[in-house]
């Protein structure tokens, strides 16, 4: 007679492993796989956000904790193998568009993220979120992802020194012979090759290898691997709500909300489809999954990081067999363990993370192949959305141009009735903002 295993019984009750045709071992391996594909964020996110003046160590801790909270809620409440962490693209918008571009203090920007999270939380229990997502034309949805991809690419090329300012042509090619530029190019090639051969953790491997090489060459100071957990005090509850509700910052809140809306919803559906978890094309326990997403945004802003969102890299864990929330819980535990790796995160130079940004840009732009380029009334708004993001150096302006041009072109070509009311509302609001307050 076998002895009952209380731990196994608890896991079975929490995650329904047998019902989902998986096992403890499979879920742990899936969690490790997912973590290896996305843990680069603990290095990249503090580097990006620290450019706003935020404390690097505090942002590092906030990144780990926000990711762990999101994964735990997703795993324990929604029971899905989907991991969350501060989102790429959203952190770039936070830093380069809002703080550096608009001159908004990072404390106020955190408040904007917090408010967008509360709005997200409020609509997660209603059908408003689904209505908003369904109302936005598919061409604009794909264009927003593609535009953010180009925006990240420009940031990466600038940070690596591959692209530099040129007074005659606005931008130009940098000095390719510089060691840091060559190392960035090497890092990017490493990621591409490893991704082709499906090597797990390609991005984090590239970052660590380039960091090691740069340290050996004397281009970077190595501060160690393991150390004390940095203080969270410099960013914890440092949100500044004063002056938040101006026209410009309401637009910022809207962009945080809109980008995360598409990103999170698309990732939830995409990863769940890959795992075979959809029922009649719908996601069971959707409200619980949305609750996890929203909670992570609010918690992350309070801790001191930009918006937290589900990661498409979760698909790697699903491919390894992950089917339940235990996968996400394993990822959460690994993020918590990373809290002791602050010295390693602080040792990584910007040119070592630039390849990661560039490669994420490659992944994000792939969706534009789904745009109907033959229909000029769909193609032009999508194109304007994509090009305005990098050229105006603003994700918000790209979204605005996309919505305004979509509504105008459909109106002038006699297709006004095909435009969802939500697009009209958004287009009018952006047009009013530009008319009254400028760019």
C-alpha positions as CSV (number, residue, x, y, z in Angstrom):
1,X,0.0,0.0,0.0
2,X,1.5,3.3,-1.1
3,X,1.9,6.1,1.4
4,X,-0.1,9.3,0.6
5,X,2.0,12.2,-0.5
6,X,0.4,15.5,1.0
7,X,2.6,17.6,-1.4
8,X,1.5,15.7,-4.4
9,X,-2.2,15.9,-3.4
10,X,-1.9,19.7,-2.8
11,X,-0.3,20.2,-6.3
12,X,-3.0,18.1,-7.8
13,X,-5.8,20.1,-6.2
14,X,-4.2,23.4,-7.1
15,X,-3.2,22.7,-10.6
16,X,-5.2,19.7,-11.7
17,X,-2.1,18.0,-13.2
18,X,-3.8,14.7,-14.1
19,X,-6.7,16.5,-15.7
20,X,-4.4,18.5,-17.9
21,X,-2.3,15.4,-18.7
22,X,0.9,16.7,-17.3
23,X,3.3,15.9,-14.3
24,X,5.3,17.8,-11.7
25,X,8.5,17.1,-13.6
26,X,7.2,18.3,-16.9
27,X,5.8,21.5,-15.3
28,X,9.1,22.3,-13.6
29,X,11.1,21.7,-16.8
30,X,8.6,23.9,-18.7
31,X,9.0,26.7,-16.1
32,X,12.8,26.6,-16.3
33,X,12.5,26.7,-20.1
34,X,10.2,29.8,-20.0
35,X,12.4,31.5,-17.5
36,X,15.6,31.0,-19.6
37,X,13.9,32.6,-22.6
38,X,12.7,35.7,-20.7
39,X,15.1,36.3,-17.8
40,X,17.1,38.8,-19.9
41,X,14.5,41.3,-18.7
42,X,16.1,41.5,-15.3
43,X,19.2,42.9,-17.0
44,X,17.6,45.0,-19.8
45,X,14.8,46.6,-17.8
46,X,16.9,48.3,-15.1
47,X,19.3,49.5,-17.8
48,X,16.5,51.1,-19.8
49,X,14.6,52.6,-16.9
50,X,17.7,53.9,-15.1
51,X,18.2,56.3,-18.0
52,X,15.3,58.3,-16.5
53,X,17.2,58.8,-13.3
54,X,15.7,55.8,-11.5
55,X,17.9,53.9,-9.2
56,X,19.3,50.8,-11.1
57,X,19.3,48.5,-8.0
58,X,15.8,49.4,-7.0
59,X,14.5,48.9,-10.5
60,X,16.3,45.5,-10.6
61,X,14.4,44.4,-7.4
62,X,11.1,45.9,-8.7
63,X,11.5,43.9,-12.0
64,X,12.1,40.6,-10.2
65,X,9.3,41.2,-7.7
66,X,6.7,42.4,-10.3
67,X,7.5,39.4,-12.5
68,X,7.2,37.0,-9.5
69,X,3.9,38.6,-8.4
70,X,2.4,38.4,-11.9
71,X,3.5,34.8,-12.4
72,X,2.2,33.7,-8.9
73,X,-1.2,35.2,-9.5
74,X,-1.4,33.8,-13.0
75,X,-0.3,30.3,-11.8
76,X,-2.3,30.1,-8.5
77,X,-5.5,31.9,-9.5
78,X,-5.8,31.5,-13.3
79,X,-3.9,28.2,-13.5
80,X,-2.3,29.0,-16.8
81,X,1.4,28.3,-17.9
82,X,1.9,32.0,-18.8
83,X,4.6,34.1,-17.3
84,X,4.6,37.8,-16.8
85,X,7.3,40.5,-16.5
86,X,7.8,44.2,-17.3
87,X,7.2,44.5,-21.0
88,X,9.7,45.3,-23.7
89,X,8.3,48.2,-25.8
90,X,6.4,49.6,-22.8
91,X,9.6,50.2,-20.9
92,X,11.1,51.9,-24.0
93,X,8.0,54.1,-24.3
94,X,8.2,54.9,-20.5
95,X,11.8,56.0,-20.8
96,X,12.4,57.4,-24.3
97,X,9.0,58.9,-25.1
98,X,7.5,59.9,-21.8
99,X,10.4,60.7,-19.5
100,X,13.2,61.8,-21.9
101,X,11.0,62.9,-24.8
102,X,8.3,64.7,-22.9
103,X,10.3,65.7,-19.9
104,X,7.9,63.9,-17.5
105,X,9.5,62.9,-14.2
106,X,9.7,59.2,-13.7
107,X,7.6,59.4,-10.5
108,X,4.8,60.9,-12.6
109,X,5.3,58.3,-15.3
110,X,4.9,55.6,-12.7
111,X,1.7,57.1,-11.6
112,X,0.4,57.0,-15.2
113,X,1.3,53.2,-15.2
114,X,-0.5,52.7,-11.9
115,X,-3.7,54.5,-13.2
116,X,-3.6,52.5,-16.4
117,X,-3.4,49.3,-14.3
118,X,-6.4,50.3,-12.2
119,X,-8.4,50.9,-15.4
120,X,-7.2,47.6,-16.7
121,X,-8.3,46.0,-13.4
122,X,-11.7,47.7,-13.5
123,X,-12.6,46.5,-17.1
124,X,-11.1,43.0,-16.6
125,X,-14.3,41.9,-14.8
126,X,-16.5,43.3,-17.6
127,X,-16.8,42.7,-21.3
128,X,-15.4,46.2,-22.0
129,X,-11.9,44.8,-22.7
130,X,-13.2,42.3,-25.2
131,X,-15.3,45.0,-26.9
132,X,-12.3,47.4,-27.2
133,X,-10.0,44.7,-28.7
134,X,-12.7,43.6,-31.2
135,X,-13.4,47.2,-32.2
136,X,-9.9,48.0,-33.3
137,X,-9.2,47.1,-36.9
138,X,-6.8,44.2,-37.4
139,X,-4.5,46.3,-39.6
140,X,-3.9,48.8,-36.8
141,X,-3.4,46.0,-34.3
142,X,-0.6,44.5,-36.4
143,X,0.8,47.9,-37.3
144,X,1.1,48.9,-33.6
145,X,3.2,45.8,-32.9
146,X,5.3,46.4,-36.0
147,X,5.9,50.0,-35.2
148,X,7.0,49.2,-31.7
149,X,9.4,46.7,-33.2
150,X,11.0,49.4,-35.4
151,X,11.1,51.8,-32.4
152,X,13.0,49.2,-30.3
153,X,15.3,48.7,-33.3
154,X,16.1,52.4,-33.4
155,X,16.8,52.5,-29.7
156,X,19.0,49.4,-30.0
157,X,21.0,50.8,-32.9
158,X,21.4,54.1,-31.1
159,X,22.5,52.5,-27.8
160,X,25.1,50.3,-29.6
161,X,26.6,53.2,-31.6
162,X,25.7,51.6,-34.9
163,X,23.5,54.6,-35.7
164,X,24.5,58.1,-34.7
165,X,23.2,61.6,-35.1
166,X,24.2,63.4,-38.3
167,X,23.4,67.1,-38.7
168,X,23.2,66.8,-42.5
169,X,21.0,63.6,-42.8
170,X,19.5,63.5,-39.3
171,X,21.0,60.0,-38.7
172,X,24.0,58.2,-40.1
173,X,26.1,55.1,-39.7
174,X,28.5,55.1,-36.7
175,X,32.1,54.0,-36.5
176,X,31.7,50.3,-37.2
177,X,35.4,49.7,-36.2
178,X,34.7,50.6,-32.6
179,X,35.0,47.5,-30.3
180,X,31.6,48.2,-28.6
181,X,29.9,48.4,-32.0
182,X,31.5,45.1,-33.1
183,X,30.6,43.4,-29.9
184,X,26.9,44.5,-30.4
185,X,26.9,43.1,-33.9
186,X,28.5,39.9,-32.6
187,X,25.8,39.6,-29.9
188,X,23.0,40.0,-32.4
189,X,24.5,37.4,-34.7
190,X,24.8,35.0,-31.7
191,X,21.1,35.4,-30.9
192,X,20.0,34.9,-34.5
193,X,22.1,31.7,-34.9
194,X,21.1,30.3,-31.5
195,X,17.4,31.1,-32.1
196,X,17.6,29.3,-35.5
197,X,18.9,26.2,-33.8
198,X,16.3,26.6,-31.0
199,X,18.8,26.9,-28.3
200,X,17.0,27.9,-25.1
201,X,18.0,31.1,-23.5
202,X,19.6,32.6,-26.6
203,X,19.2,36.2,-25.6
204,X,20.5,35.8,-22.0
205,X,23.4,33.7,-23.3
206,X,24.4,36.4,-25.8
207,X,24.2,39.1,-23.1
208,X,26.4,37.2,-20.7
209,X,29.0,36.3,-23.4
210,X,29.3,39.8,-24.7
211,X,29.6,41.1,-21.1
212,X,32.4,38.6,-20.4
213,X,34.2,39.5,-23.6
214,X,33.9,43.3,-22.9
215,X,35.2,42.7,-19.3
216,X,38.2,40.8,-20.6
217,X,38.9,43.6,-23.0
218,X,38.8,46.2,-20.3
219,X,35.7,47.8,-21.8
220,X,33.5,47.1,-18.8
221,X,33.8,46.7,-15.0
222,X,32.7,43.4,-13.6
223,X,31.0,43.8,-10.2
224,X,30.5,40.1,-9.4
225,X,27.6,37.7,-9.6
226,X,26.0,37.2,-6.2
227,X,25.5,39.9,-3.6
228,X,23.1,41.6,-1.2
229,X,19.6,42.5,-2.5
230,X,19.6,46.2,-3.3
231,X,17.2,48.5,-1.5
232,X,13.8,49.0,-3.0
233,X,13.2,52.3,-1.2
234,X,14.3,54.7,-4.0
235,X,11.4,53.6,-6.2
236,X,8.9,52.0,-3.8
237,X,5.6,54.0,-3.7
238,X,7.4,56.9,-5.3
239,X,4.5,57.7,-7.7
240,X,3.6,61.3,-8.1
241,X,0.0,61.9,-9.0
242,X,0.2,65.7,-8.9
243,X,-0.3,67.2,-12.3
244,X,-1.0,63.8,-13.8
245,X,-4.3,64.6,-15.3
246,X,-3.2,67.0,-18.0
247,X,-4.1,66.5,-21.7
248,X,-0.6,65.1,-22.5
249,X,-0.4,62.7,-19.6
250,X,-4.0,61.5,-20.1
251,X,-2.7,60.5,-23.6
252,X,0.2,58.7,-21.9
253,X,-2.1,56.8,-19.7
254,X,-4.2,55.9,-22.8
255,X,-1.1,54.6,-24.6
256,X,0.1,52.5,-21.7
257,X,-3.4,51.1,-21.5
258,X,-3.9,50.5,-25.2
259,X,-0.5,48.9,-25.9
260,X,-0.7,46.6,-23.0
261,X,-4.3,45.8,-23.9
262,X,-3.3,44.4,-27.3
263,X,0.0,42.9,-26.1
264,X,-1.5,41.0,-23.2
265,X,-4.7,39.8,-24.9
266,X,-2.8,38.7,-28.0
267,X,-0.2,36.8,-25.8
268,X,-2.9,35.1,-23.7
269,X,-4.8,33.9,-26.7
270,X,-1.7,32.9,-28.7
271,X,0.0,30.9,-26.0
272,X,-3.2,29.3,-24.9
273,X,-3.9,28.2,-28.4
274,X,-0.4,26.7,-28.7
275,X,-1.1,24.8,-25.5
276,X,-4.5,23.6,-26.7
277,X,-6.2,25.3,-23.8
278,X,-8.9,27.2,-25.8
279,X,-12.4,25.8,-25.8
280,X,-14.5,26.7,-28.8
281,X,-11.9,29.4,-29.6
282,X,-12.3,31.0,-26.2
283,X,-10.1,31.1,-23.1
284,X,-11.7,29.6,-20.0
285,X,-11.0,31.5,-16.8
286,X,-10.3,34.6,-18.9
287,X,-11.3,36.9,-16.1
288,X,-8.8,35.3,-13.7
289,X,-6.1,35.6,-16.3
290,X,-6.9,39.3,-16.9
291,X,-7.0,39.8,-13.1
292,X,-3.4,38.5,-12.9
293,X,-2.3,40.8,-15.7
294,X,-3.9,43.8,-14.1
295,X,-2.7,43.1,-10.6
296,X,0.9,42.8,-11.9
297,X,0.7,46.2,-13.6
298,X,-0.6,47.9,-10.4
299,X,2.0,46.1,-8.2
300,X,4.8,46.8,-10.6
301,X,4.1,50.5,-10.7
302,X,4.0,50.6,-6.9
303,X,7.3,48.8,-6.7
304,X,8.9,50.9,-9.3
305,X,8.8,49.5,-12.8
306,X,6.9,50.1,-16.1
307,X,3.9,48.0,-17.1
308,X,4.0,44.2,-16.5
309,X,2.6,42.0,-19.2
310,X,2.3,38.4,-20.3
311,X,5.4,37.2,-22.2
312,X,5.1,35.5,-25.6
313,X,8.2,33.6,-24.5
314,X,5.8,31.5,-22.4
315,X,5.2,29.6,-25.7
316,X,8.7,28.0,-25.2
317,X,7.5,26.5,-21.9
318,X,4.3,25.3,-23.5
319,X,6.3,23.6,-26.2
320,X,8.2,21.9,-23.4
321,X,5.0,20.5,-22.1
322,X,3.7,23.1,-19.6
323,X,0.0,23.0,-19.3
324,X,-0.9,24.4,-15.8
325,X,-0.1,27.3,-13.5
326,X,2.6,25.3,-11.9
327,X,4.8,26.3,-14.8
328,X,4.2,30.0,-14.0
329,X,4.9,29.4,-10.3
330,X,8.2,27.8,-11.1
331,X,9.1,31.0,-13.1
332,X,8.1,33.1,-10.2
333,X,10.4,31.2,-7.8
334,X,13.3,31.6,-10.3
335,X,12.7,35.4,-10.5
336,X,12.8,35.6,-6.7
337,X,16.0,33.7,-6.7
338,X,17.5,36.3,-9.1
339,X,17.2,38.9,-6.4
340,X,20.7,38.0,-5.3
341,X,22.1,38.5,-8.8
342,X,22.1,42.3,-8.6
343,X,25.9,42.7,-9.0
344,X,25.7,40.6,-12.3
345,X,22.9,42.8,-13.6
346,X,24.9,46.0,-12.8
347,X,28.0,44.5,-14.6
348,X,26.2,44.4,-18.0
349,X,27.0,47.3,-20.3
350,X,24.3,48.9,-22.6
351,X,26.0,47.7,-25.8
352,X,25.5,44.1,-24.5
353,X,21.8,44.5,-24.2
354,X,21.3,46.4,-27.5
355,X,21.3,43.1,-29.5
356,X,18.4,41.9,-27.3
357,X,16.3,45.0,-28.1
358,X,17.1,44.6,-31.8
359,X,16.1,41.0,-31.9
360,X,12.8,41.6,-30.0
361,X,12.2,44.2,-32.7
362,X,12.6,41.5,-35.3
363,X,10.0,39.3,-33.6
364,X,7.5,42.2,-33.1
365,X,7.5,43.4,-36.7
366,X,6.7,39.9,-38.1
367,X,2.9,40.6,-37.6
368,X,2.8,43.2,-40.4
369,X,2.7,40.4,-42.9
370,X,-1.0,39.9,-41.9
371,X,-2.0,43.4,-43.0
372,X,-4.0,43.6,-46.2
373,X,-1.5,45.7,-48.2
374,X,-3.7,45.5,-51.3
375,X,-6.5,47.6,-49.7
376,X,-5.0,51.1,-49.7
377,X,-7.5,52.3,-47.1
378,X,-6.1,49.7,-44.7
379,X,-2.4,49.9,-45.9
380,X,-1.9,53.6,-45.5
381,X,-3.0,54.0,-41.9
382,X,-1.0,50.9,-41.0
383,X,2.1,52.3,-42.7
384,X,1.7,55.7,-41.0
385,X,1.4,53.9,-37.6
386,X,4.6,51.9,-38.3
387,X,6.8,54.7,-39.6
388,X,5.7,57.5,-37.2
389,X,6.8,55.5,-34.1
390,X,10.5,55.5,-34.9
391,X,10.6,58.7,-37.0
392,X,8.7,60.8,-34.4
393,X,10.5,58.8,-31.7
394,X,7.1,58.3,-30.1
395,X,4.9,55.2,-29.8
396,X,2.0,57.5,-28.9
397,X,2.3,59.6,-32.0
398,X,2.4,56.5,-34.2
399,X,-0.8,55.2,-32.6
400,X,-2.4,58.6,-33.0
401,X,-1.5,59.0,-36.7
402,X,-2.8,55.5,-37.3
403,X,-6.2,56.1,-35.8
404,X,-6.7,59.6,-37.3
405,X,-5.7,58.6,-40.8
406,X,-7.8,55.4,-40.6
407,X,-10.9,57.4,-39.8
408,X,-10.2,60.2,-42.3
409,X,-9.4,57.8,-45.2
410,X,-12.4,55.6,-44.6
411,X,-14.6,58.8,-44.5
412,X,-13.2,60.3,-47.7
413,X,-13.5,57.0,-49.6
414,X,-17.1,56.4,-48.7
415,X,-16.4,53.7,-46.1
416,X,-17.3,55.6,-43.0
417,X,-19.9,53.0,-42.0
418,X,-17.2,50.3,-41.7
419,X,-15.3,52.2,-39.1
420,X,-16.1,51.0,-35.5
421,X,-17.3,53.7,-33.2
422,X,-14.3,53.1,-30.9
423,X,-12.0,54.2,-33.7
424,X,-13.9,57.4,-34.2
425,X,-13.7,58.2,-30.5
426,X,-10.0,57.6,-30.3
427,X,-9.3,59.5,-33.5
428,X,-11.3,62.5,-32.4
429,X,-9.6,62.6,-29.0
430,X,-6.1,62.5,-30.6
431,X,-7.0,65.1,-33.2
432,X,-8.3,67.4,-30.4
433,X,-5.1,66.8,-28.4
434,X,-2.9,67.8,-31.4
435,X,-5.1,70.8,-32.3
436,X,-5.2,72.3,-28.8
437,X,-1.9,71.2,-27.3
438,X,0.3,70.3,-30.3
439,X,2.6,67.4,-30.6
